[in-house]
Amino acid sequence: IVAAGKADLCTLFERDASRSVFDAPRRNLTMIIATGRMSVDSCPFLPVKFEFLGTDGEVFFVPYLHKTKGPAWNIVIEAKAGSRMDLFGSVKSGDEALSVAKTMVRDLFPWSGEWISGMELADDLGWLTGRIAPTVRKPVGTLPSGRIVTALGDTAIAYDPIAAQGANSGVKQARHLVNSIVARGDAAFDAQWMTDTFDAFWRIHARQACAFNNLFLEPITNAAKEILIAQYGSDGRDGNNSTQQRIADAFFANFNDPRELTDAFLDVSKARAFVARMAGGGWLGRAIRGRAAIARDQVRQLVA
């Protein structure tokens, strides 16, 4: 079994063109670990904070426990090439990367400028830049000796980190592989078994995980707009059983199990059926109320 992340050993496994949607990286990536205020606005819990501009890219602030500095933020910047967020290609240090990030957030997401301004680099090694081409590989590789090996985790499927499916998928694939090994008993672990085992994992989980992850790398679908508009106004508070909160909770749960809702993000009729189910009635009323709430808040921002 080869679990080499995205290292050179991955070349043992041929790219599967039928399952790999992209043939090049979709984002220029920057990661920075920083300490700062461990709260977000009036949110009643410590969330993942997410900012995005369709023309430029995304910024994630993920709660993180640093080995010596304690509670911190893992800042992940997903910049579209040549965009206003694509500013990190020449940075030489973590401090420089964080400084550029603060300026970028202040300019493009001004409502978060003050919030990020007091952050400090957690340690000198707590940053990196790079690019990942989302890739699904064929599960059988051949060593120079002629023996065959199978791929696991990022070696099998390299995800862009935008929807956090890499570790999620890798853990589930490891469990699937162990169960398949046990079930195989004394039979040969040959190339056909390796292929069949991966094909089963693809059907059970990875197909939906890849589809969900890739959604974030493309312009937002009309189906996704219906779902996100319908949940507008959710606040995450305990005891809030509103339609908006139920939709938001289901969206969040899909990161854990992409089989739950991914198809609804790809098909408007399924999206509307999901909204109607969460609302206990038709989808249209929730769509109208969501759009009205967004328009109201946009007007408030303009006159503030």
Phi, psi and chi 1 to 4 in degrees:
 res  aa     phi    psi   chi1   chi2   chi3   chi4
   1 ILE       -  131.3  -63.5  171.9      -      -
   2 VAL  -111.5  115.9  178.0      -      -      -
   3 ALA  -125.1   79.2      -      -      -      -
   4 ALA  -109.4   22.0      -      -      -      -
   5 GLY    61.2 -129.8      -      -      -      -
   6 LYS  -109.7   24.2  -57.5  174.9 -178.3   68.2
   7 ALA   -75.8 -179.5      -      -      -      -
   8 ASP   -62.0  -25.0  -70.9  -16.9      -      -
   9 LEU   -61.9  -17.2  -82.4  175.8      -      -
  10 CYS   -60.7  -24.6  -68.3      -      -      -
  11 THR   -66.0  -10.5   59.0      -      -      -
  12 LEU   -63.4  -22.2  -72.6  170.6      -      -
  13 PHE  -114.5  124.5  -55.6   93.7      -      -
  14 GLU   -69.5  140.4 -178.7 -175.4   -8.3      -
  15 ARG   -62.9  134.3  176.9  178.8  178.8  -88.6
  16 ASP   -93.4   98.9 -172.1  -22.2      -      -
  17 ALA   -64.6  -28.5      -      -      -      -
  18 SER   -71.8  -21.0   67.6      -      -      -
  19 ARG  -113.8   -8.7  -69.1  170.5  171.8  169.6
  20 SER   -97.4  109.7  -61.1      -      -      -
  21 VAL   -70.7  -37.2  174.7      -      -      -
  22 PHE  -111.0  149.6  -52.4  114.3      -      -
  23 ASP  -114.3    9.2   57.8    7.7      -      -
  24 ALA  -154.0  160.4      -      -      -      -
  25 PRO   -59.4  145.8  -23.7   34.8      -      -
  26 ARG  -102.9  -13.4  -58.5  -69.9  -69.8  177.7
  27 ARG  -142.3  151.5  -63.7  -71.8 -168.7  -83.8
  28 ASN   -95.8  124.0  -68.7  -26.7      -      -
  29 LEU  -105.2  143.8  -55.0  172.9      -      -
  30 THR  -137.5  136.2  -58.0      -      -      -
  31 MET  -125.8  133.0 -173.6  -84.1  -67.2      -
  32 ILE  -136.6  131.4  -52.8  163.9      -      -
  33 ILE  -102.3  120.9  -59.3  174.4      -      -
  34 ALA  -137.5  149.6      -      -      -      -
  35 THR   -96.3  152.7   57.2      -      -      -
  36 GLY   177.1 -166.6      -      -      -      -
  37 ARG   -63.1  120.9 -175.0  172.3   65.2 -170.6
  38 MET   -93.4   58.3  -60.9  -54.3  -62.9      -
  39 SER  -157.9  159.4   61.5      -      -      -
  40 VAL  -133.9  109.9  176.0      -      -      -
  41 ASP    48.5 -130.2  -57.4  -33.6      -      -
  42 SER  -103.2   17.7   57.7      -      -      -
  43 CYS   -63.6  132.6 -172.7      -      -      -
  44 PRO   -76.8   -2.9   27.9  -35.2      -      -
  45 PHE  -141.4  171.5   55.1   86.8      -      -
  46 LEU   -86.1  107.2 -171.5   60.4      -      -
  47 PRO   -97.9  175.8   37.6  -35.0      -      -
  48 VAL   -83.2  122.6  173.0      -      -      -
  49 LYS   -94.1  132.1 -177.7  176.1  171.6   64.9
  50 PHE  -133.7  125.1  173.0   45.9      -      -
  51 GLU  -123.2  139.9  -48.5  -87.1   16.2      -
  52 PHE  -151.4  150.4   79.5   96.5      -      -
  53 LEU  -125.3  124.1  -72.3  172.2      -      -
  54 GLY   -57.6  -28.1      -      -      -      -
  55 THR   -83.6  -17.1   52.9      -      -      -
  56 ASP  -125.3  -40.1  -63.6   87.8      -      -
  57 GLY   144.3 -158.4      -      -      -      -
  58 GLU  -136.0  153.8  -57.7   81.0   15.1      -
  59 VAL  -131.1  128.9 -174.3      -      -      -
  60 PHE  -115.3  137.0  -63.7   84.9      -      -
  61 PHE  -116.0  108.0  -62.8   87.6      -      -
  62 VAL  -109.5  124.9 -176.8      -      -      -
  63 PRO   -55.6  138.5  -26.3   35.7      -      -
  64 TYR  -147.9  142.6 -179.0   83.4      -      -
  65 LEU  -105.6  105.0 -173.9   63.4      -      -
  66 HIS   -75.6  146.2 -172.1  -91.9      -      -
  67 LYS   -63.1  -28.3   60.6 -178.6 -179.8  179.5
  68 THR  -122.8  -27.6   58.0      -      -      -
  69 LYS   -92.2   -7.9  -63.5  -63.6 -179.2   64.7
  70 GLY    78.2 -146.3      -      -      -      -
  71 PRO   -56.4  132.9  -26.0   35.5      -      -
  72 ALA  -152.2 -179.5      -      -      -      -
  73 TRP  -116.9  133.4  -66.7  101.7      -      -
  74 ASN   -96.2  106.4 -169.1  -25.9      -      -
  75 ILE   -92.2  120.7  -53.3  169.4      -      -
  76 VAL  -117.0  120.5  179.1      -      -      -
  77 ILE  -110.2  121.6  -61.0  163.6      -      -
  78 GLU  -111.6   92.7  -61.8 -109.7   -7.1      -
  79 ALA   -97.6  131.3      -      -      -      -
  80 LYS   -70.5  139.2  -66.2 -176.3  177.8 -179.0
  81 ALA   -57.3  129.9      -      -      -      -
  82 GLY    80.2    1.9      -      -      -      -
  83 SER   -83.9  177.3   72.0      -      -      -
  84 ARG   -68.2  -15.8  -67.5  172.7  -66.5  175.3
  85 MET   -90.9  -10.7  -69.7  175.6   59.5      -
  86 ASP   -84.9   75.6 -168.6   12.8      -      -
  87 LEU  -122.1    4.6  -56.1  170.1      -      -
  88 PHE  -110.8    3.7  -61.0   86.5      -      -
  89 GLY   -62.0  -26.3      -      -      -      -
  90 SER  -112.0    7.9   61.6      -      -      -
  91 VAL   -67.4  146.8  -63.1      -      -      -
  92 LYS  -114.7   -6.8  -57.1  -60.9 -176.9 -176.4
  93 SER  -153.2  164.2   70.0      -      -      -
  94 GLY   -65.0  -39.2      -      -      -      -
  95 ASP   -62.4  -40.7  -76.0  -36.9      -      -
  96 GLU   -66.0  -41.1 -176.7 -177.2    0.4      -
  97 ALA   -62.1  -42.3      -      -      -      -
  98 LEU   -67.5  -38.5 -177.5   56.4      -      -
  99 SER   -62.4  -44.0  176.8      -      -      -
 100 VAL   -63.8  -40.1  172.0      -      -      -
 101 ALA   -62.6  -41.6      -      -      -      -
 102 LYS   -61.6  -43.1  -70.5  178.6  178.7  179.9
 103 THR   -64.7  -43.3  -59.8      -      -      -
 104 MET   -62.3  -44.9 -177.1  -93.9  -66.4      -
 105 VAL   -64.5  -42.7  169.2      -      -      -
 106 ARG   -60.9  -37.9 -174.0  178.6   66.8 -115.6
 107 ASP   -78.7  -40.6  -68.7  -15.3      -      -
 108 LEU  -100.6  -26.5  -60.7 -178.2      -      -
 109 PHE  -130.4   65.2  -49.8  100.4      -      -
 110 PRO   -59.2  -25.8   19.5  -31.9      -      -
 111 TRP   -65.4  -16.2   50.2   86.8      -      -
 112 SER  -109.3    3.3  -65.7      -      -      -
 113 GLY   -60.9  -46.8      -      -      -      -
 114 GLU   -67.9  -36.8 -178.7  180.0   -5.0      -
 115 TRP   -62.0  -40.2 -180.0   78.8      -      -
 116 ILE   -85.2  -15.4 -166.2  178.1      -      -
 117 SER   -60.9  -31.1   64.2      -      -      -
 118 GLY   -90.6    4.0      -      -      -      -
 119 MET   -71.7  149.4  -71.0 -169.2 -176.6      -
 120 GLU  -129.9  148.4  -62.8 -179.3   -2.8      -
 121 LEU   -61.6  132.6 -170.4   69.1      -      -
 122 ALA   -70.2  -40.4      -      -      -      -
 123 ASP  -160.9  164.4   67.3   63.5      -      -
 124 ASP   -63.4  -24.7  -69.2  -19.2      -      -
 125 LEU   -96.0    1.3  -61.7  178.3      -      -
 126 GLY   -85.2   53.0      -      -      -      -
 127 TRP  -163.6  158.2   72.5  -72.9      -      -
 128 LEU  -166.3  162.3   57.0   82.2      -      -
 129 THR  -131.7  159.5   59.9      -      -      -
 130 GLY   170.4 -171.1      -      -      -      -
 131 ARG  -144.6  145.6  -53.3  170.6   76.1 -148.1
 132 ILE  -130.7  126.8  -63.4  169.9      -      -
 133 ALA   -90.2  111.2      -      -      -      -
 134 PRO   -56.1  123.7  -23.3   35.2      -      -
 135 THR  -143.1  131.6  -55.2      -      -      -
 136 VAL  -103.4  129.4 -178.3      -      -      -
 137 ARG  -110.3  153.9  -61.9 -175.1  177.0   89.5
 138 LYS   -68.6  144.5  -65.4 -176.3  178.0  179.9
 139 PRO   -81.7   -2.9   29.2  -35.1      -      -
 140 VAL  -117.4  126.9 -178.3      -      -      -
 141 GLY  -122.7  156.3      -      -      -      -
 142 THR  -118.0  125.6  -56.9      -      -      -
 143 LEU   -77.8  163.1  -61.4  174.4      -      -
 144 PRO   -55.9  -26.9  -27.6   35.9      -      -
 145 SER   -74.6  -13.8   65.5      -      -      -
 146 GLY    98.6  -11.7      -      -      -      -
 147 ARG   -74.0  153.0  -62.0 -174.1   65.5  178.9
 148 ILE  -104.5  152.0   59.0  171.3      -      -
 149 VAL  -137.2  160.6  -73.2      -      -      -
 150 THR  -119.1  157.3 -165.0      -      -      -
 151 ALA   -98.7  149.5      -      -      -      -
 152 LEU  -138.0  143.9  173.9   63.5      -      -
 153 GLY    68.4 -138.3      -      -      -      -
 154 ASP   -61.2  -23.7  -73.8  -15.4      -      -
 155 THR   -67.1  -34.0  -55.4      -      -      -
 156 ALA   -82.5  -45.4      -      -      -      -
 157 ILE  -137.7  115.1  -54.6  173.9      -      -
 158 ALA   -95.2  111.4      -      -      -      -
 159 TYR   -96.9  142.9  -67.2   88.0      -      -
 160 ASP   -64.7  142.2 -174.7  -72.6      -      -
 161 PRO   -73.1    4.3   25.4  -34.8      -      -
 162 ILE   -59.7  -32.7 -165.9  165.3      -      -
 163 ALA  -118.6   17.2      -      -      -      -
 164 ALA    58.4   38.8      -      -      -      -
 165 GLN   -96.9   -7.3  -70.9  -56.3  -58.3      -
 166 GLY   -63.7  -60.5      -      -      -      -
 167 ALA   -64.7  -40.3      -      -      -      -
 168 ASN   -56.3  -50.8 -172.3   17.6      -      -
 169 SER   -68.0  -39.7 -176.7      -      -      -
 170 GLY   -62.1  -42.6      -      -      -      -
 171 VAL   -64.0  -43.5  168.6      -      -      -
 172 LYS   -68.1  -35.0  -69.5  176.1  179.6  177.2
 173 GLN   -67.6  -38.4 -172.7 -169.7    3.2      -
 174 ALA   -60.8  -44.1      -      -      -      -
 175 ARG   -63.3  -43.1 -178.9  172.4   58.3 -169.2
 176 HIS   -61.9  -41.4  176.8   83.9      -      -
 177 LEU   -67.4  -43.2 -171.3   56.0      -      -
 178 VAL   -61.1  -45.7  168.1      -      -      -
 179 ASN   -61.0  -37.1  -69.8  -20.0      -      -
 180 SER   -69.5  -36.7  -61.7      -      -      -
 181 ILE   -64.3  -45.2  -69.9  169.9      -      -
 182 VAL   -62.4  -44.0  171.9      -      -      -
 183 ALA   -66.7  -24.8      -      -      -      -
 184 ARG   -70.0  -27.4 -171.8   67.5  169.3  168.8
 185 GLY    63.1 -127.6      -      -      -      -
 186 ASP   -94.4    4.0  -65.6  -30.2      -      -
 187 ALA   -73.2  164.7      -      -      -      -
 188 ALA   -72.3  140.5      -      -      -      -
 189 PHE   -91.5   70.4  -61.6  107.2      -      -
 190 ASP   -92.8 -179.0   54.5   17.4      -      -
 191 ALA   -62.4  -36.6      -      -      -      -
 192 GLN   -65.9  -40.5 -170.9   60.5   55.3      -
 193 TRP   -63.8  -43.1  173.5   82.4      -      -
 194 MET   -59.8  -43.9  -67.2  176.4 -179.5      -
 195 THR   -66.4  -46.0  -61.3      -      -      -
 196 ASP   -63.0  -38.5  -68.5  -15.4      -      -
 197 THR   -65.4  -44.7  -61.9      -      -      -
 198 PHE   -69.1  -39.3 -176.1   75.1      -      -
 199 ASP   -60.2  -38.5  -74.2  -11.5      -      -
 200 ALA   -66.1  -41.9      -      -      -      -
 201 PHE   -64.1  -38.7  176.6   67.1      -      -
 202 TRP   -59.5  -46.3  178.2  -99.9      -      -
 203 ARG   -65.8  -42.2  -69.5 -167.4  -53.8  -88.2
 204 ILE   -73.2  -39.4  -66.8  167.5      -      -
 205 HIS  -139.3  -51.5  175.1   77.6      -      -
 206 ALA   -66.1  -31.8      -      -      -      -
 207 ARG   -59.5  -45.5  178.5 -178.5   65.6   83.8
 208 GLN   -72.7  -35.9  -64.7  -77.7   42.7      -
 209 ALA   -63.1  -42.9      -      -      -      -
 210 CYS   -65.9  -42.6  -75.4      -      -      -
 211 ALA   -62.1  -43.0      -      -      -      -
 212 PHE   -65.4  -46.5 -176.3   58.9      -      -
 213 ASN   -61.7  -43.4 -152.3   80.5      -      -
 214 ASN   -67.7  -25.5  -69.3  -17.9      -      -
 215 LEU   -55.6  -37.6  -86.7  170.8      -      -
 216 PHE   -74.7  -15.1  -72.3   79.5      -      -
 217 LEU   -93.8   -3.5  -64.8  169.9      -      -
 218 GLU  -115.3  164.7  -63.4  -82.0   25.2      -
 219 PRO   -55.5  143.8  -25.6   35.0      -      -
 220 ILE   -59.4  136.3 -172.0  169.7      -      -
 221 THR   -77.9  158.7   64.1      -      -      -
 222 ASN   -62.6  -34.8  -71.5  -29.2      -      -
 223 ALA   -64.6  -42.8      -      -      -      -
 224 ALA   -64.0  -37.1      -      -      -      -
 225 LYS   -58.9  -42.8  -70.0  177.2 -176.1  177.2
 226 GLU   -59.3  -43.3  -66.0  -75.5   -3.3      -
 227 ILE   -70.0  -45.9  -67.1  172.3      -      -
 228 LEU   -69.3  -35.4  -63.6  179.4      -      -
 229 ILE   -66.2  -40.1  -72.0  170.7      -      -
 230 ALA   -66.3  -27.3      -      -      -      -
 231 GLN   -92.3    0.0   65.1   82.5   50.0      -
 232 TYR   -59.5  129.3 -173.8   81.7      -      -
 233 GLY   106.2   -6.2      -      -      -      -
 234 SER   -64.4  145.1   59.4      -      -      -
 235 ASP  -125.9   -2.3   59.6   13.8      -      -
 236 GLY    73.1   12.3      -      -      -      -
 237 ARG   -83.9  144.5  -63.2 -172.5 -179.1  -81.4
 238 ASP   -57.0  138.3  -67.9  -20.3      -      -
 239 GLY    83.8   -4.8      -      -      -      -
 240 ASN   -83.5  106.1 -175.8  -12.9      -      -
 241 ASN  -108.1   33.2 -166.3   35.8      -      -
 242 SER   -70.0  161.6   66.6      -      -      -
 243 THR   -57.5  -44.1  -63.3      -      -      -
 244 GLN   -58.0  -42.9  -58.9  100.9  -61.6      -
 245 GLN   -70.1  -37.2 -167.3   58.1   54.1      -
 246 ARG   -63.9  -40.0  -69.8 -164.6  -62.6  -87.4
 247 ILE   -66.9  -44.1  -66.2  171.7      -      -
 248 ALA   -62.0  -41.4      -      -      -      -
 249 ASP   -63.3  -40.6  -70.5  -14.6      -      -
 250 ALA   -66.0  -39.3      -      -      -      -
 251 PHE   -60.9  -46.1  173.0   41.3      -      -
 252 PHE   -63.8  -41.5 -175.2   76.8      -      -
 253 ALA   -63.2  -24.4      -      -      -      -
 254 ASN   -67.6  -22.4 -158.8   61.8      -      -
 255 PHE   -65.4  -34.2  -74.8   84.3      -      -
 256 ASN   -76.2  -42.2  177.0   56.8      -      -
 257 ASP  -135.6   90.9 -172.1   -7.0      -      -
 258 PRO   -64.3   -8.0  -20.9   33.3      -      -
 259 ARG   -71.1  -19.1  -63.0  173.2  -60.7  178.3
 260 GLU   -70.5  -44.0  -64.3  -66.7  -34.2      -
 261 LEU  -134.4   -6.3 -162.5   57.9      -      -
 262 THR   -56.9  -42.9  -62.6      -      -      -
 263 ASP   -60.4  -32.0  -75.4  -13.0      -      -
 264 ALA   -70.2  -23.3      -      -      -      -
 265 PHE   -78.3   -9.8  -82.2   91.0      -      -
 266 LEU  -109.0  -11.0  -63.1  168.1      -      -
 267 ASP  -137.0  118.1 -174.4  -56.6      -      -
 268 VAL   -59.9  -41.1  170.7      -      -      -
 269 SER   -63.5  -38.8   62.9      -      -      -
 270 LYS   -70.3  -35.9  -68.9  179.9  180.0  179.2
 271 ALA   -62.7  -45.1      -      -      -      -
 272 ARG   -67.6  -37.1  -70.5  173.5  175.0  172.9
 273 ALA   -64.4  -39.0      -      -      -      -
 274 PHE   -64.4  -46.3  162.3   71.7      -      -
 275 VAL   -60.8  -42.9  171.2      -      -      -
 276 ALA   -61.9  -39.9      -      -      -      -
 277 ARG   -65.3  -42.6 -173.1  168.5   69.2 -108.8
 278 MET   -67.1  -31.6  -66.8  -66.7  101.5      -
 279 ALA   -84.5  -13.2      -      -      -      -
 280 GLY    71.2   26.1      -      -      -      -
 281 GLY  -174.8 -145.2      -      -      -      -
 282 GLY   -76.7  161.1      -      -      -      -
 283 TRP   -86.0  -23.4   63.8  -89.2      -      -
 284 LEU   -65.9  -41.1 -175.9   57.7      -      -
 285 GLY   -62.2  -41.1      -      -      -      -
 286 ARG   -66.8  -37.3 -175.1   62.1 -103.3  160.7
 287 ALA   -64.7  -41.7      -      -      -      -
 288 ILE   -66.8  -44.8  -68.0  172.5      -      -
 289 ARG   -65.2  -38.6  -74.2 -168.5  -70.8  -87.0
 290 GLY   -64.0  -44.5      -      -      -      -
 291 ARG   -65.1  -39.2  -75.1  168.1  169.8   79.9
 292 ALA   -64.6  -39.6      -      -      -      -
 293 ALA   -66.9  -39.6      -      -      -      -
 294 ILE   -64.3  -46.0  -68.5  170.3      -      -
 295 ALA   -60.7  -42.1      -      -      -      -
 296 ARG   -59.6  -46.9  177.1 -158.9   62.9 -152.8
 297 ASP   -70.7  -31.4  -70.6  -13.9      -      -
 298 GLN   -66.9  -39.0  -73.0  177.6  -28.8      -
 299 VAL   -64.2  -41.2  169.9      -      -      -
 300 ARG   -60.8  -38.9  -73.7  176.8  175.8  172.8
 301 GLN   -65.7  -37.6  -71.3  179.8   -4.4      -
 302 LEU   -69.2  -34.9  -71.5  173.2      -      -
 303 VAL   -94.8   -8.1  -59.2      -      -      -
 304 ALA   -67.7      -      -      -      -      -
